[in-house]
Amino acid sequence: MILPFFIVFTLGAAPMSGPAIEKYIGKKLKRNDKTLRINEKYLGDAGLHVLAQSSQIRTVRTLVLYKVQVSDAGIRALAESPYLKNLQALYLEHNFITDMGAEIISNSSTFSNLKILNLYHNEITDEGVKAIANSDTLTQLNELNLNYNQIKGPGAVALTQSKKLPQLHNIQLAYNPIAKNGKEAWKRFQLMEGFKELHRQNRLDQVGEGLIGDFGVQVLLDFPYVSQLKTLDLSNNDLTDKAVIALAQSDRLKNLVSLNLSKNNIGDVGAQALASSQTLKKLKKLNLNFNRIEDDGARALAKSSIMDNLESLKLGQNKIGTEGANALNASKKLKNLTHPIFGFY
């Protein structure tokens, strides 16, 4: 039983011949001449050369080559094809492409119209990613999948900060051995792209629904259009005093009228930062329910000049004692509140 299995396995591993490849391509394109999918066929680099030189592929816009045993030599054959000028999406998952292949793709005019490039599960390192990031050819690229490669950090930073890929909005880098700085650069990129999409949909005031955390707040304050916000809801967002300090000190929140920071991990330091803010002077509603603010934070808020315009201050479910409550009740700064019990319920 072992010998027949071995023979079948050996025959199955043989690369497809040129005529077989031509016939297979014709069969596939007969159904849809815009998309060519070849999955788990042993093309090899020689077979890819046959494909690249086949005039049948001149109409192809999407090319999928999944587990076809291709390395950098095969990528060079694709890059030199005279028939792939219409290509917009290239999927090269589960192959043996290295930095050289990534560099070939980055420099070839054949791929100048690419919008999607999928290099999932190959052997690309930071050097190959830097080549993509510095490409003068891939200017139309929207999506890039580099999951399951060997990227450690510098490439991720270069890619997420690239000025040469202005259309790139989706970068996938999962399952790479990326160091902290690379992970932060990737996360910043993802957050910023999310903010851009919310702004395009006129929903930036809903940014907190995505659980952005302290790091997300820092990125949000770098977003050019955050200054347009009048309402900001960051409730239940796992925020600490660090995020609140950044919010309180930002000169981009001068137009903010309503700020919801309820259900976070804000303590006295965060409350004191809000109290001393020089930019939140238009604030009318401040919700600090369900945090960790104690008497020191309450006293700071009671004396704060930004409280002059407040119509609603909610401090329920904190750790404010009698001393802090008395300071708030006696405050002359909170004269415009419509809820004089400060939400203690």
Residue frames as qw, qx, qy, qz and C-alpha x, y, z in Angstrom:
[[0.000, 0.882, 0.471, 0.000, 0.00, 0.00, 0.00],
 [0.333, -0.750, 0.072, 0.566, 2.90, 2.35, 0.63],
 [0.421, -0.106, 0.561, 0.705, 4.44, 2.06, -2.86],
 [0.188, 0.626, 0.623, 0.429, 1.31, 3.07, -4.86],
 [0.198, -0.922, -0.274, 0.189, 0.80, 6.06, -2.57],
 [0.437, -0.567, 0.274, 0.642, 4.38, 7.16, -3.14],
 [0.370, 0.189, 0.633, 0.653, 4.00, 6.90, -6.91],
 [0.036, 0.812, 0.541, 0.216, 0.80, 8.95, -6.90],
 [0.330, -0.857, -0.087, 0.386, 2.42, 11.58, -4.69],
 [0.455, -0.326, 0.425, 0.711, 5.43, 11.87, -6.99],
 [0.260, 0.420, 0.650, 0.578, 3.32, 12.19, -10.10],
 [0.108, -0.877, -0.468, -0.019, 1.07, 14.76, -8.42],
 [0.389, -0.762, 0.039, 0.516, 4.08, 16.90, -7.55],
 [0.539, 0.126, 0.460, 0.694, 5.26, 17.20, -11.15],
 [0.083, 0.475, 0.022, -0.876, 5.00, 20.72, -12.61],
 [0.625, 0.624, 0.411, -0.228, 2.41, 21.38, -15.30],
 [0.560, 0.093, 0.484, 0.666, 3.69, 21.37, -18.87],
 [0.008, 0.234, -0.164, -0.958, 3.49, 24.42, -21.13],
 [0.294, -0.199, -0.675, -0.646, 0.63, 23.07, -23.29],
 [0.363, -0.496, -0.775, 0.144, -1.28, 22.00, -20.16],
 [0.176, -0.444, -0.306, 0.823, -0.92, 25.51, -18.72],
 [0.138, 0.078, -0.380, -0.911, -2.14, 27.14, -21.94],
 [0.364, -0.327, -0.788, -0.373, -5.13, 24.80, -22.04],
 [0.339, -0.501, -0.671, 0.428, -5.91, 25.42, -18.36],
 [0.064, -0.315, -0.080, 0.944, -5.73, 29.21, -18.80],
 [0.244, -0.080, -0.556, -0.790, -8.06, 29.05, -21.79],
 [0.391, -0.426, -0.812, -0.081, -10.56, 26.95, -19.85],
 [0.280, -0.487, -0.502, 0.658, -10.51, 29.36, -16.88],
 [0.001, -0.298, 0.076, 0.951, -10.81, 32.53, -18.95],
 [0.158, -0.279, -0.758, -0.569, -13.66, 31.13, -21.00],
 [0.300, -0.637, -0.693, 0.153, -15.84, 31.57, -17.92],
 [0.170, -0.960, -0.136, 0.178, -14.55, 35.03, -17.00],
 [0.715, 0.456, -0.017, 0.529, -11.85, 36.74, -19.06],
 [0.068, -0.859, 0.173, -0.477, -11.24, 39.41, -16.38],
 [0.563, -0.614, 0.479, -0.279, -10.27, 37.03, -13.57],
 [0.747, 0.295, -0.596, 0.021, -7.77, 34.18, -13.64],
 [0.616, -0.579, 0.426, -0.323, -7.57, 31.97, -10.53],
 [0.741, 0.271, -0.611, 0.058, -5.05, 29.18, -10.28],
 [0.588, -0.605, 0.356, -0.402, -5.16, 27.38, -6.94],
 [0.680, -0.381, 0.624, -0.062, -2.74, 24.68, -5.77],
 [0.877, 0.475, 0.043, 0.063, -1.43, 23.81, -9.22],
 [0.662, -0.454, 0.290, 0.522, 2.29, 23.16, -9.58],
 [0.493, 0.869, 0.022, 0.035, 3.24, 25.90, -12.03],
 [0.736, -0.289, 0.113, 0.602, 6.68, 26.67, -10.69],
 [0.090, -0.684, 0.168, 0.704, 8.76, 29.51, -12.09],
 [0.149, -0.079, 0.760, 0.628, 8.96, 27.92, -15.55],
 [0.078, 0.566, 0.811, 0.126, 5.18, 27.55, -15.65],
 [0.036, -0.820, -0.297, 0.489, 4.71, 31.15, -14.61],
 [0.137, -0.423, 0.468, 0.764, 6.94, 32.18, -17.50],
 [0.100, 0.280, 0.848, 0.438, 4.56, 30.33, -19.83],
 [0.022, -0.761, -0.622, 0.184, 1.59, 32.09, -18.27],
 [0.148, -0.719, -0.012, 0.679, 3.25, 35.51, -18.46],
 [0.060, -0.321, 0.589, 0.739, 3.95, 35.10, -22.18],
 [0.201, 0.416, 0.873, 0.154, 0.46, 33.85, -23.05],
 [0.083, -0.160, -0.247, -0.952, -1.57, 36.36, -25.06],
 [0.388, -0.507, -0.736, -0.223, -4.70, 34.87, -23.48],
 [0.419, -0.540, -0.514, 0.519, -4.13, 36.91, -20.32],
 [0.212, 0.236, 0.130, 0.939, -4.29, 40.33, -21.99],
 [0.372, -0.582, -0.344, -0.636, -7.82, 40.92, -20.58],
 [0.651, -0.392, -0.591, 0.271, -7.01, 39.81, -17.03],
 [0.125, -0.765, 0.117, -0.621, -7.53, 42.36, -14.25],
 [0.642, -0.563, 0.406, -0.326, -7.41, 40.00, -11.28],
 [0.679, 0.353, -0.643, 0.042, -4.73, 37.31, -11.10],
 [0.712, -0.533, 0.339, -0.307, -4.78, 34.77, -8.26],
 [0.662, 0.386, -0.634, 0.100, -1.84, 32.40, -7.91],
 [0.644, -0.560, 0.329, -0.404, -2.38, 30.43, -4.70],
 [0.708, -0.348, 0.615, 0.024, 0.16, 27.77, -3.74],
 [0.807, 0.585, -0.018, -0.078, 1.63, 27.47, -7.23],
 [0.851, -0.232, 0.170, 0.439, 5.25, 26.91, -6.10],
 [0.438, 0.798, 0.065, 0.409, 6.52, 30.27, -7.35],
 [0.598, -0.474, -0.097, 0.640, 9.68, 32.12, -6.27],
 [0.055, -0.742, 0.068, 0.665, 11.31, 35.39, -7.28],
 [0.187, -0.153, 0.716, 0.656, 12.20, 34.13, -10.78],
 [0.114, 0.541, 0.810, 0.196, 8.51, 33.60, -11.49],
 [0.041, -0.842, -0.322, 0.431, 7.72, 37.10, -10.25],
 [0.160, -0.511, 0.403, 0.743, 10.30, 38.49, -12.66],
 [0.165, 0.207, 0.831, 0.488, 8.54, 36.64, -15.50],
 [0.030, 0.770, 0.629, -0.096, 5.25, 38.28, -14.50],
 [0.159, -0.776, -0.031, 0.610, 6.91, 41.69, -14.25],
 [0.129, -0.370, 0.581, 0.713, 8.24, 41.35, -17.80],
 [0.370, 0.440, 0.813, 0.096, 4.94, 40.17, -19.30],
 [0.002, 0.005, 0.317, 0.948, 3.67, 42.30, -22.20],
 [0.337, -0.381, -0.708, -0.491, 0.10, 41.18, -21.51],
 [0.412, -0.525, -0.669, 0.327, -0.63, 42.32, -17.94],
 [0.141, 0.218, -0.022, 0.965, -1.00, 46.07, -18.41],
 [0.470, -0.478, -0.297, -0.680, -4.64, 45.91, -17.24],
 [0.605, -0.230, -0.713, 0.270, -3.83, 44.09, -13.99],
 [0.272, -0.678, 0.066, -0.680, -5.45, 45.67, -10.94],
 [0.727, -0.511, 0.321, -0.328, -5.31, 42.89, -8.33],
 [0.594, 0.415, -0.684, 0.081, -2.49, 40.39, -7.77],
 [0.784, -0.483, 0.247, -0.301, -2.80, 37.58, -5.23],
 [0.565, 0.485, -0.655, 0.127, 0.37, 35.56, -4.56],
 [0.658, -0.540, 0.334, -0.406, -0.53, 33.73, -1.37],
 [0.863, -0.263, 0.430, -0.017, 1.46, 30.78, -0.02],
 [0.787, 0.573, -0.138, 0.181, 4.49, 30.88, -2.29],
 [0.794, -0.294, -0.021, 0.532, 8.27, 31.40, -1.89],
 [0.307, 0.816, 0.084, 0.482, 8.66, 35.09, -2.66],
 [0.615, -0.371, -0.245, 0.651, 11.49, 36.93, -0.90],
 [0.112, -0.760, -0.059, 0.638, 12.66, 40.54, -0.73],
 [0.190, -0.200, 0.612, 0.741, 13.92, 40.29, -4.29],
 [0.067, 0.482, 0.810, 0.328, 10.43, 39.46, -5.51],
 [0.101, -0.827, -0.438, 0.338, 8.96, 42.35, -3.55],
 [0.194, -0.593, 0.243, 0.743, 11.55, 44.68, -5.09],
 [0.180, 0.104, 0.758, 0.618, 10.76, 43.39, -8.59],
 [0.005, 0.706, 0.704, 0.075, 7.07, 44.12, -8.05],
 [0.201, -0.799, -0.216, 0.523, 7.89, 47.56, -6.67],
 [0.180, -0.532, 0.383, 0.733, 9.95, 48.57, -9.70],
 [0.269, 0.179, 0.818, 0.476, 7.93, 47.10, -12.57],
 [0.289, 0.146, -0.111, -0.939, 5.67, 49.31, -14.67],
 [0.356, -0.177, -0.852, -0.339, 3.59, 46.20, -15.36],
 [0.348, -0.490, -0.752, 0.271, 2.11, 46.65, -11.89],
 [0.097, 0.072, -0.099, 0.988, 1.53, 50.40, -12.06],
 [0.478, -0.308, -0.292, -0.769, -2.26, 49.94, -12.03],
 [0.479, -0.198, -0.832, 0.198, -2.34, 47.57, -9.07],
 [0.422, -0.586, 0.035, -0.691, -4.92, 48.41, -6.42],
 [0.854, -0.419, 0.205, -0.231, -4.65, 45.15, -4.48],
 [0.481, 0.512, -0.699, 0.136, -1.43, 43.26, -3.74],
 [0.848, -0.426, 0.150, -0.279, -1.63, 40.11, -1.63],
 [0.461, 0.527, -0.688, 0.190, 1.66, 38.57, -0.52],
 [0.761, -0.450, 0.246, -0.398, 0.24, 36.51, 2.34],
 [0.885, -0.270, 0.378, 0.035, 2.51, 33.74, 3.66],
 [0.727, 0.612, -0.199, 0.241, 5.76, 34.31, 1.81],
 [0.792, -0.256, -0.155, 0.532, 9.35, 35.03, 2.92],
 [0.236, 0.755, 0.057, 0.609, 9.48, 38.82, 2.82],
 [0.539, -0.389, -0.391, 0.636, 11.45, 40.76, 5.46],
 [0.094, -0.818, -0.199, 0.531, 11.75, 44.45, 6.30],
 [0.220, -0.361, 0.482, 0.767, 13.93, 45.10, 3.26],
 [0.110, 0.332, 0.803, 0.483, 11.23, 43.94, 0.87],
 [0.074, -0.799, -0.576, 0.155, 8.61, 46.00, 2.67],
 [0.203, -0.675, 0.072, 0.706, 10.84, 49.08, 2.44],
 [0.194, -0.024, 0.665, 0.720, 11.07, 48.53, -1.31],
 [0.004, -0.629, -0.740, -0.237, 7.28, 48.59, -1.51],
 [0.215, -0.809, -0.341, 0.428, 7.11, 51.66, 0.73],
 [0.190, -0.613, 0.270, 0.718, 9.55, 53.52, -1.53],
 [0.478, 0.303, 0.724, 0.395, 7.98, 52.43, -4.81],
 [0.134, 0.377, -0.144, -0.905, 7.43, 55.03, -7.51],
 [0.228, -0.024, -0.809, -0.542, 5.27, 52.52, -9.39],
 [0.242, -0.397, -0.883, 0.064, 2.65, 51.31, -6.90],
 [0.048, -0.031, 0.188, -0.980, 0.98, 54.70, -6.50],
 [0.565, -0.202, -0.351, -0.719, -2.52, 53.29, -7.09],
 [0.431, -0.067, -0.880, 0.188, -2.27, 50.63, -4.36],
 [0.527, -0.530, -0.054, -0.662, -5.28, 50.54, -1.99],
 [0.875, -0.399, 0.157, -0.224, -4.78, 47.24, -0.17],
 [0.409, 0.561, -0.704, 0.148, -1.63, 45.38, 0.84],
 [0.903, -0.375, 0.046, -0.207, -1.62, 42.01, 2.61],
 [0.376, 0.585, -0.673, 0.251, 1.70, 40.99, 4.16],
 [0.786, -0.426, 0.274, -0.354, 0.36, 38.62, 6.81],
 [0.940, -0.147, 0.291, 0.102, 2.61, 35.68, 7.68],
 [0.637, 0.661, -0.243, 0.313, 5.97, 36.97, 6.49],
 [0.751, -0.214, -0.292, 0.552, 9.20, 37.87, 8.35],
 [0.093, 0.741, 0.029, 0.664, 8.68, 41.57, 9.05],
 [0.585, -0.275, -0.546, 0.534, 10.25, 42.73, 12.32],
 [0.221, -0.746, -0.358, 0.517, 9.59, 46.47, 12.51],
 [0.162, -0.452, 0.243, 0.843, 11.52, 48.93, 10.33],
 [0.035, 0.178, 0.751, 0.636, 9.60, 47.88, 7.26],
 [0.126, -0.683, -0.719, 0.032, 6.27, 48.34, 9.03],
 [0.187, -0.703, -0.165, 0.666, 7.28, 51.84, 10.11],
 [0.123, -0.247, 0.495, 0.824, 8.44, 52.76, 6.59],
 [0.006, -0.358, -0.829, -0.430, 5.26, 51.38, 5.05],
 [0.149, -0.746, -0.627, 0.166, 2.82, 53.11, 7.40],
 [0.166, -0.765, -0.042, 0.620, 4.64, 56.43, 6.98],
 [0.480, 0.113, 0.574, 0.654, 5.19, 56.19, 3.22],
 [0.211, 0.623, 0.066, -0.750, 4.51, 59.33, 1.17],
 [0.126, 0.307, -0.710, -0.621, 4.73, 57.40, -2.10],
 [0.128, -0.275, -0.938, -0.169, 1.62, 55.29, -1.58],
 [0.211, -0.056, 0.187, -0.958, -1.08, 57.95, -1.21],
 [0.676, -0.114, -0.349, -0.638, -3.98, 55.59, -1.98],
 [0.499, 0.020, -0.847, 0.185, -2.96, 52.88, 0.50],
 [0.490, -0.461, 0.125, -0.729, -5.71, 52.57, 3.13],
 [0.931, -0.258, 0.076, -0.248, -5.56, 48.92, 4.14],
 [0.314, 0.575, -0.738, 0.163, -2.33, 47.32, 5.42],
 [0.923, -0.317, -0.029, -0.217, -2.36, 43.81, 6.89],
 [0.279, 0.633, -0.665, 0.281, 0.67, 42.76, 8.90],
 [0.803, -0.414, 0.242, -0.354, -0.67, 40.07, 11.23],
 [0.969, -0.118, 0.189, 0.107, 1.47, 37.09, 12.27],
 [0.581, 0.622, -0.281, 0.443, 4.80, 38.80, 11.69],
 [0.688, -0.369, -0.363, 0.508, 7.49, 39.06, 14.41],
 [0.161, 0.756, 0.083, 0.629, 7.01, 42.82, 14.62],
 [0.409, -0.110, -0.498, 0.757, 8.72, 44.75, 17.44],
 [0.075, -0.660, -0.557, 0.499, 6.92, 47.34, 19.58],
 [0.017, 0.503, -0.130, -0.854, 7.72, 50.38, 17.44],
 [0.110, 0.001, -0.767, -0.633, 6.46, 48.63, 14.33],
 [0.123, -0.498, -0.857, 0.044, 3.26, 47.53, 16.07],
 [0.045, -0.651, -0.348, 0.673, 2.61, 51.07, 17.26],
 [0.061, 0.331, -0.417, -0.844, 3.19, 52.48, 13.78],
 [0.146, -0.202, -0.874, -0.417, 0.76, 49.93, 12.32],
 [0.120, -0.597, -0.736, 0.296, -1.84, 50.62, 15.00],
 [0.011, -0.551, -0.063, 0.832, -1.51, 54.36, 14.43],
 [0.106, 0.114, -0.649, -0.745, -2.04, 53.81, 10.71],
 [0.161, -0.385, -0.894, -0.165, -5.13, 51.68, 11.31],
 [0.101, -0.638, -0.543, 0.536, -6.63, 54.18, 13.74],
 [0.014, 0.458, -0.163, -0.874, -5.95, 57.13, 11.45],
 [0.141, -0.059, -0.769, -0.620, -7.55, 55.33, 8.51],
 [0.155, -0.528, -0.828, 0.105, -10.57, 54.61, 10.70],
 [0.060, -0.619, -0.283, 0.730, -10.83, 58.29, 11.64],
 [0.054, 0.241, -0.476, -0.844, -10.63, 59.27, 7.97],
 [0.161, -0.288, -0.867, -0.373, -13.48, 56.93, 7.13],
 [0.141, -0.632, -0.661, 0.380, -15.63, 58.28, 9.97],
 [0.031, -0.526, 0.015, 0.850, -14.95, 61.82, 8.78],
 [0.088, 0.026, -0.690, -0.718, -15.91, 60.89, 5.23],
 [0.256, -0.458, -0.829, -0.194, -19.20, 59.58, 6.61],
 [0.211, -0.567, 0.050, -0.795, -19.69, 62.67, 8.79],
 [0.817, -0.472, -0.294, -0.156, -19.58, 60.43, 11.89],
 [0.456, 0.417, -0.540, 0.571, -16.36, 61.50, 13.58],
 [0.400, -0.489, 0.343, -0.695, -18.29, 62.31, 16.76],
 [0.945, -0.175, 0.003, -0.275, -18.89, 58.54, 17.08],
 [0.457, 0.595, -0.639, 0.169, -15.18, 57.78, 17.20],
 [0.313, -0.441, 0.702, -0.463, -15.39, 56.38, 20.74],
 [0.906, 0.041, 0.122, -0.404, -17.53, 53.46, 19.63],
 [0.795, 0.437, -0.417, 0.056, -14.39, 51.77, 18.34],
 [0.810, -0.565, 0.036, 0.155, -12.71, 51.45, 21.78],
 [0.550, 0.736, -0.217, 0.328, -9.63, 53.49, 20.92],
 [0.794, -0.401, -0.219, 0.401, -8.02, 53.68, 24.39],
 [0.337, -0.800, 0.086, 0.488, -5.28, 56.06, 25.53],
 [0.435, -0.177, 0.564, 0.679, -3.18, 55.48, 22.41],
 [0.247, 0.580, 0.671, 0.389, -6.16, 56.13, 20.17],
 [0.112, -0.934, -0.268, 0.208, -6.80, 59.45, 21.89],
 [0.379, -0.589, 0.333, 0.631, -3.24, 60.52, 21.14],
 [0.337, 0.140, 0.699, 0.615, -3.73, 59.60, 17.48],
 [0.096, 0.782, 0.608, 0.101, -7.12, 61.30, 17.34],
 [0.187, -0.885, -0.079, 0.418, -5.61, 64.56, 18.53],
 [0.316, -0.369, 0.534, 0.692, -3.20, 64.38, 15.57],
 [0.348, 0.488, 0.741, 0.304, -6.11, 64.02, 13.14],
 [0.152, 0.104, 0.152, 0.971, -6.50, 67.33, 11.25],
 [0.330, -0.433, -0.453, -0.706, -10.30, 67.41, 11.38],
 [0.435, -0.406, -0.726, 0.346, -10.68, 66.79, 15.11],
 [0.098, -0.145, -0.212, 0.962, -10.90, 70.57, 15.57],
 [0.351, -0.220, -0.449, -0.792, -14.34, 70.45, 13.93],
 [0.431, -0.345, -0.831, 0.068, -15.79, 68.39, 16.76],
 [0.322, -0.499, 0.125, -0.795, -18.35, 69.91, 19.07],
 [0.845, -0.329, 0.186, -0.378, -19.39, 66.63, 20.70],
 [0.415, 0.443, -0.790, 0.082, -17.00, 63.89, 21.76],
 [0.858, -0.337, 0.123, -0.367, -18.16, 60.67, 23.43],
 [0.428, 0.460, -0.761, 0.161, -15.31, 58.54, 24.78],
 [0.692, -0.382, 0.359, -0.496, -17.34, 56.68, 27.39],
 [0.925, -0.101, 0.357, -0.080, -16.41, 53.11, 28.33],
 [0.661, 0.708, -0.237, 0.068, -13.11, 53.38, 26.45],
 [0.890, -0.221, -0.119, 0.380, -10.57, 52.15, 29.01],
 [0.296, 0.767, -0.131, 0.554, -9.09, 55.64, 29.32],
 [0.642, -0.415, -0.362, 0.534, -6.72, 56.67, 32.09],
 [0.182, -0.869, -0.088, 0.451, -5.50, 60.04, 33.32],
 [0.428, -0.244, 0.501, 0.711, -2.90, 60.02, 30.53],
 [0.210, 0.479, 0.673, 0.523, -5.59, 60.36, 27.86],
 [0.131, -0.888, -0.437, 0.058, -7.47, 63.03, 29.81],
 [0.379, -0.650, 0.137, 0.644, -4.32, 65.11, 30.23],
 [0.322, 0.029, 0.604, 0.729, -3.82, 64.99, 26.45],
 [0.042, 0.695, 0.650, 0.305, -7.45, 66.03, 25.85],
 [0.273, -0.870, -0.288, 0.293, -7.26, 68.86, 28.36],
 [0.369, -0.596, 0.263, 0.663, -4.05, 70.26, 26.90],
 [0.456, 0.271, 0.639, 0.557, -4.93, 69.96, 23.22],
 [0.103, 0.431, 0.012, -0.896, -5.53, 73.21, 21.37],
 [0.171, -0.035, -0.755, -0.631, -7.58, 71.31, 18.78],
 [0.209, -0.484, -0.850, 0.026, -10.61, 70.93, 21.04],
 [0.028, -0.098, -0.210, 0.972, -11.45, 74.61, 21.42],
 [0.453, -0.098, -0.329, -0.823, -14.87, 74.12, 19.84],
 [0.362, -0.177, -0.913, 0.058, -15.89, 71.22, 22.06],
 [0.446, -0.407, 0.013, -0.797, -19.26, 71.74, 23.74],
 [0.879, -0.295, 0.113, -0.357, -19.96, 68.24, 25.09],
 [0.318, 0.493, -0.799, 0.129, -17.42, 65.74, 26.48],
 [0.895, -0.292, 0.011, -0.336, -18.44, 62.32, 27.77],
 [0.300, 0.516, -0.771, 0.224, -15.72, 60.49, 29.72],
 [0.747, -0.331, 0.312, -0.486, -17.95, 58.24, 31.79],
 [0.982, -0.043, 0.170, -0.066, -17.10, 54.61, 32.60],
 [0.619, 0.613, -0.399, 0.287, -13.33, 54.94, 32.37],
 [0.789, -0.315, -0.322, 0.417, -10.39, 54.80, 34.81],
 [0.205, 0.677, -0.066, 0.704, -9.99, 58.52, 35.44],
 [0.572, -0.476, -0.494, 0.449, -8.74, 59.67, 38.81],
 [0.218, -0.867, -0.174, 0.413, -7.87, 62.93, 40.53],
 [0.375, -0.351, 0.416, 0.750, -4.97, 63.66, 38.16],
 [0.189, 0.376, 0.700, 0.577, -7.31, 63.53, 35.17],
 [0.118, -0.849, -0.514, 0.013, -9.92, 65.69, 36.91],
 [0.343, -0.732, 0.032, 0.588, -7.24, 68.24, 37.84],
 [0.341, -0.055, 0.556, 0.756, -6.04, 68.32, 34.23],
 [0.060, 0.644, 0.658, 0.386, -9.57, 69.10, 33.06],
 [0.273, -0.859, -0.344, 0.264, -9.91, 71.75, 35.73],
 [0.332, -0.648, 0.213, 0.652, -6.74, 73.55, 34.62],
 [0.545, 0.360, 0.586, 0.481, -7.46, 73.31, 30.89],
 [0.019, -0.513, 0.052, 0.856, -7.03, 76.49, 28.90],
 [0.115, 0.105, -0.683, -0.714, -8.75, 75.16, 25.79],
 [0.146, -0.389, -0.900, -0.128, -12.05, 73.61, 26.94],
 [0.037, 0.188, 0.340, -0.921, -13.67, 76.93, 27.75],
 [0.475, -0.003, -0.337, -0.813, -16.72, 76.36, 25.50],
 [0.277, -0.097, -0.955, 0.046, -17.64, 73.16, 27.32],
 [0.518, -0.300, 0.022, -0.801, -21.28, 73.01, 28.47],
 [0.932, -0.209, -0.018, -0.295, -21.61, 69.31, 29.25],
 [0.209, 0.540, -0.792, 0.194, -19.06, 67.18, 31.09],
 [0.915, -0.235, -0.090, -0.314, -19.86, 63.60, 32.04],
 [0.188, 0.536, -0.777, 0.273, -17.43, 61.94, 34.45],
 [0.842, -0.259, 0.168, -0.443, -19.79, 59.31, 35.88],
 [0.993, -0.055, 0.099, 0.032, -18.35, 55.94, 36.87],
 [0.538, 0.632, -0.413, 0.374, -14.68, 56.84, 37.31],
 [0.748, -0.275, -0.435, 0.419, -12.24, 56.97, 40.26],
 [0.121, 0.612, -0.102, 0.775, -12.28, 60.64, 41.12],
 [0.508, -0.458, -0.597, 0.419, -11.89, 61.49, 44.81],
 [0.194, -0.875, -0.308, 0.320, -12.02, 64.68, 46.89],
 [0.351, -0.472, 0.287, 0.756, -8.90, 66.27, 45.39],
 [0.195, 0.218, 0.682, 0.671, -10.32, 66.01, 41.90],
 [0.081, -0.770, -0.626, -0.094, -13.70, 67.34, 43.03],
 [0.292, -0.780, -0.127, 0.539, -12.09, 70.34, 44.74],
 [0.307, -0.225, 0.461, 0.802, -10.08, 71.14, 41.61],
 [0.077, 0.467, 0.719, 0.508, -13.23, 71.06, 39.47],
 [0.193, -0.815, -0.513, 0.187, -15.07, 73.25, 41.96],
 [0.262, -0.743, 0.058, 0.613, -12.45, 76.00, 41.57],
 [0.492, 0.060, 0.588, 0.640, -11.97, 75.67, 37.81],
 [0.191, 0.475, -0.047, -0.858, -12.64, 78.58, 35.49],
 [0.188, 0.040, -0.786, -0.588, -13.72, 76.22, 32.68],
 [0.043, -0.406, -0.894, 0.184, -16.75, 75.38, 34.81],
 [0.135, 0.319, 0.165, -0.924, -18.21, 78.86, 34.30],
 [0.473, 0.203, -0.389, -0.764, -20.15, 77.80, 31.19],
 [0.121, -0.026, -0.992, -0.021, -21.07, 74.29, 32.30],
 [0.611, -0.183, -0.091, -0.765, -24.76, 73.45, 32.24],
 [0.955, -0.176, -0.098, -0.217, -24.31, 69.78, 33.13],
 [0.127, 0.585, -0.764, 0.241, -21.65, 68.17, 35.32],
 [0.927, -0.200, -0.163, -0.271, -22.03, 64.49, 36.13],
 [0.117, 0.577, -0.743, 0.318, -19.83, 62.95, 38.78],
 [0.855, -0.259, 0.152, -0.423, -21.93, 60.02, 39.94],
 [0.996, -0.040, 0.036, 0.072, -20.38, 56.70, 40.97],
 [0.451, 0.640, -0.451, 0.428, -16.93, 58.07, 41.78],
 [0.670, -0.266, -0.547, 0.426, -15.11, 58.10, 45.13],
 [0.025, 0.520, -0.095, 0.848, -15.97, 61.64, 46.14],
 [0.370, -0.368, -0.740, 0.424, -16.55, 62.04, 49.85],
 [0.149, -0.849, -0.464, 0.202, -18.21, 64.70, 51.97],
 [0.315, -0.612, 0.126, 0.714, -15.35, 67.18, 51.60],
 [0.202, -0.007, 0.626, 0.753, -15.39, 67.03, 47.82],
 [0.014, -0.630, -0.736, -0.248, -19.17, 67.18, 47.66],
 [0.214, -0.823, -0.316, 0.421, -19.23, 70.26, 49.92],
 [0.276, -0.406, 0.328, 0.807, -16.64, 71.99, 47.72],
 [0.099, 0.268, 0.727, 0.624, -18.78, 71.39, 44.66],
 [0.133, -0.748, -0.650, -0.007, -21.94, 72.57, 46.42],
 [0.272, -0.798, -0.150, 0.516, -20.24, 75.73, 47.60],
 [0.487, -0.011, 0.421, 0.765, -18.57, 76.51, 44.27],
 [0.229, 0.729, 0.157, -0.626, -19.31, 79.87, 42.71],
 [0.001, 0.379, -0.681, -0.626, -17.92, 78.64, 39.39],
 [0.036, 0.196, 0.953, 0.228, -20.77, 76.21, 38.83],
 [0.251, 0.322, 0.351, -0.843, -23.49, 78.81, 38.77],
 [0.507, 0.285, -0.351, -0.734, -24.99, 77.75, 35.42],
 [0.033, 0.043, -0.998, -0.031, -25.57, 74.09, 36.24],
 [0.625, -0.171, -0.255, -0.717, -29.08, 72.82, 35.56],
 [0.851, -0.237, -0.467, -0.021, -28.35, 69.73, 37.69],
 [0.168, -0.796, 0.379, -0.441, -27.22, 71.14, 41.03],
 [0.842, -0.416, 0.324, -0.117, -26.77, 67.68, 42.58],
 [0.043, 0.682, -0.690, -0.241, -23.96, 67.01, 40.08],
 [0.761, 0.201, -0.546, -0.287, -25.39, 63.64, 39.14],
 [0.047, -0.293, 0.867, -0.400, -24.80, 62.07, 42.58],
 [0.781, 0.001, 0.191, -0.595, -27.39, 59.33, 42.21]]
